[in-house]
Amino acid sequence: MAQRQQRILDAVQNYRNRLFSFIRSRVQNNEDAEDILQDVWYRLSSLSDIEPIEQLSSWLYRLSRNRIIDKKVTVLLACPSLNVE
């Protein structure tokens, strides 16, 4: 358990700024970027075992990208007038 927690803390320290910049460059404001990043950390911490993740950085960026897409789809579905044909 302690080793798992340490890996998560290390990931947060190592990737926090880069992931935030990655996310922020793709969303409209800091609040959305912070929400997405918080969700990424939550999902990482919810895993029972992070050892099988071979490339943690790739996994974090992929999850971030997927959450950005989810956010944009949610916004488009909530406001049909924004849909572009």
C-alpha positions in Angstrom: 0.0 0.0 0.0 2.8 2.5 0.9 4.6 1.7 -2.3 1.4 2.4 -4.4 0.8 5.7 -2.6 4.4 6.7 -3.2 4.1 5.9 -6.9 1.0 8.1 -7.1 2.7 10.9 -5.2 5.7 10.7 -7.5 3.4 10.8 -10.6 1.7 13.9 -9.3 5.0 15.6 -8.6 6.6 14.6 -11.9 3.7 15.3 -14.2 1.5 17.9 -12.5 2.8 20.9 -14.4 3.2 19.3 -17.7 -0.2 17.7 -17.7 -1.8 20.9 -16.6 -0.2 22.8 -19.5 -1.2 20.0 -21.9 -4.8 20.2 -20.7 -4.9 24.0 -20.5 -3.8 24.4 -24.0 -6.8 22.4 -25.2 -9.7 23.8 -23.0 -11.2 27.2 -22.6 -10.2 28.1 -19.1 -8.2 27.2 -16.0 -11.2 25.9 -14.1 -11.9 23.3 -16.8 -8.2 22.3 -16.9 -8.1 21.9 -13.1 -11.3 19.8 -13.1 -9.9 17.5 -15.8 -6.5 17.2 -14.0 -8.2 16.4 -10.7 -10.2 13.7 -12.4 -7.0 12.2 -13.9 -5.5 12.1 -10.5 -8.7 10.6 -9.0 -8.7 7.9 -11.7 -5.1 7.1 -11.1 -5.6 6.8 -7.3 -8.7 4.7 -7.8 -6.7 1.9 -9.6 -6.1 -1.0 -7.3 -2.7 -1.7 -8.9 -0.7 0.7 -11.0 2.2 -1.7 -11.6 0.8 -3.1 -14.8 0.9 0.4 -16.4 4.2 0.2 -18.4 4.4 3.8 -19.5 2.7 5.9 -16.8 3.3 9.1 -18.7 1.6 7.8 -21.8 -1.3 6.5 -19.8 -1.7 9.9 -18.0 -1.6 11.8 -21.3 -4.1 9.4 -23.0 -6.5 9.7 -20.0 -6.1 13.5 -20.1 -6.8 13.6 -23.8 -9.9 11.4 -23.4 -11.2 13.5 -20.5 -10.7 16.7 -22.7 -12.8 15.0 -25.5 -15.4 14.0 -23.0 -15.6 17.6 -21.7 -16.0 19.0 -25.2 -18.7 16.4 -26.2 -20.6 17.2 -23.0 -20.5 21.0 -23.8 -21.7 20.3 -27.4 -24.5 18.1 -26.3 -25.6 20.6 -23.6 -25.8 23.4 -26.1 -27.2 22.2 -29.5 -26.7 25.7 -31.0 -22.9 25.1 -30.9 -23.1 22.0 -33.0 -21.2 22.6 -36.3 -22.3 20.7 -39.4 
